[in-house]
């Protein structure tokens, strides 16, 4: 345990230094973004920077983003400016001035309102030009995300001490950032009983948990007449949870309260983002199919809140506007039957879906983690697929995991606020 703590502290230190270094580099880069000159052309303000680049700003945009006290409330950071009722769509600047040191741009408007922009802030909020093409050679993952397979992650899960996460803001930040970067972490030295419910305690440290039709928390153990394959002793294929929901859970917390002493009962994990990247490299046409085809999901039954009937569709690989991967959604046991694609496309859908599934099951891609009593795994449910090997309960022990969910909106909000107070900005 001492070795694991030393390993954790060393990694946490590297994370802190890495984050601060990136922040310092970014700040230095932005501090050098000074305005050298401006001129009006084509109903836009052309801003020349000291790196020889030029940015174009429509006047309506500049008027809209004015952050003076008359236009932006200082306490709530909400807009006071009524753009629809107060601003002309075809507004033009009356005059534009640049301070001698190039750090400020001042614009006077027809109604004599004056907007002043810090050059660094203006550079951060510049618009993307038509020639700014997304570099797809850098891969489909965002720069702050690290992909992994068995070689990188087996027996090497990022570890955090449960009580440290609860008590120290810096450790909380490191844990959440690591969850964002790798999609999975292991918390150790958590309680060994369910009083209080440790998964809920951890969720409340972030803010609040996400309730589902399974309740505010759930218990994973073998049940008679189970309404979900997770509540059996059988092999559970790799999947994400609840893709039947329009806002399915972002992060899952699983806390081990009891584990079978015999073989079996291990959790299996695979990085869906890494699978998607490899899949694109191997089968670019099928990658395109699975990133554009809605796959239907359905789940019908009854649980703590009564009857439920959930239906939704997701592409297996969901991309954002920059063609970076946002979600990897795969759950074969709640996949619905009806596809809406034309017949000639259906075979390609099946070919891609089955090949992707084979890649997920490749031993070189997945890791095994048999949780022990008092251990807790947290993972990105929209990235890291999870499954379980079959097991047999004995008189010496059963398998009992307790869990809950979190939403990424909450996690990112917490990271931003923590980052601001710790001097480690999080800008995702």
PyMOL commands that set and color helices and strands:
alter all, ss='L'
color gray80, all
select helices_A, chain A and resi 2-31+59-64+83-86+119-124+136-138+150-153+162-167+169-182+198-206+229-231+272-282+284-292+332-334+343-361+408-422
alter helices_A, ss='H'
color red, helices_A
select strands_A, chain A and resi 35-41+44-49+54-58+93-98+104-109+114-118+159-161+184-188+218-220+236-239+251-258+267-271+295-303+306-314+317-319+325-328+366-369+376-380+384-388+400-406
alter strands_A, ss='S'
color yellow, strands_A
deselect
rebuild
show_as cartoon
